């Protein structure tokens, strides 16, 4: 009567959502387990991003620059 809307009845969505997200979390763990264990086995610098560090470490591979090829020494260059 006073313009207020009052909900009566109905069901709270907390428990169905909790169940659905718990199941989704378990499925996520089963699917991602192999990838997470692979990352855990890598050295720390292979997967850390170093974002926000005072002196960021650059890596040629991260920057997309190819490593320079070593020149093979020939017999004529050895004598000089």
C-alpha positions in Angstrom: 0.0 0.0 0.0 2.8 2.4 0.8 4.8 1.6 -2.4 7.0 -0.9 -0.8 7.7 -4.2 -2.4 8.0 -7.1 0.0 9.2 -10.5 -1.2 7.3 -13.4 0.3 8.2 -17.0 -0.3 10.7 -18.1 -2.9 13.9 -19.9 -2.5 17.4 -18.6 -1.6 19.9 -19.3 -4.4 22.9 -19.7 -2.0 22.8 -23.4 -1.6 22.3 -24.3 -5.3 25.0 -21.9 -6.4 27.3 -23.2 -3.7 26.8 -26.7 -5.0 27.2 -25.7 -8.6 30.4 -23.8 -8.0 31.9 -26.5 -5.8 31.3 -29.0 -8.6 32.8 -26.6 -11.1 35.9 -26.1 -8.9 36.4 -29.9 -8.6 36.2 -30.3 -12.3 38.6 -27.4 -12.8 41.1 -29.1 -10.5 40.9 -32.4 -12.3 41.3 -30.7 -15.7 44.2 -28.3 -14.7 46.2 -30.7 -12.5 48.5 -31.8 -15.3 49.3 -28.2 -16.3 49.8 -27.0 -12.8 52.2 -29.9 -12.0 54.1 -29.1 -15.2 54.5 -25.5 -14.2 55.5 -26.5 -10.7 58.3 -28.6 -12.2 59.8 -25.8 -14.2 62.5 -23.5 -12.8 61.1 -20.3 -11.1 62.4 -18.0 -13.9 60.5 -19.9 -16.5 57.1 -18.9 -15.4 57.5 -15.8 -13.2 56.7 -12.5 -14.9 58.8 -10.1 -12.7 56.1 -7.5 -12.9 56.5 -4.7 -10.4 60.1 -5.5 -9.5 62.5 -2.6 -9.1 65.0 -3.9 -11.7 63.2 -6.1 -14.2 65.3 -8.9 -15.7 65.0 -9.1 -19.4 65.3 -12.3 -21.2 66.1 -12.5 -24.9 63.4 -15.1 -25.4 60.8 -13.1 -23.6 61.6 -10.0 -25.8 61.2 -12.1 -29.0 64.8 -11.4 -30.1 66.6 -14.4 -31.6 69.9 -15.4 -30.0 72.9 -14.5 -32.1 74.4 -17.5 -33.9 78.0 -18.4 -33.1 80.3 -18.1 -36.1 82.2 -21.2 -36.8 85.9 -20.7 -36.9 87.7 -21.8 -40.0 91.3 -22.7 -40.4 92.1 -19.3 -42.0 90.6 -17.4 -39.1 92.5 -19.4 -36.5 95.9 -18.4 -37.9 95.2 -14.6 -37.9 
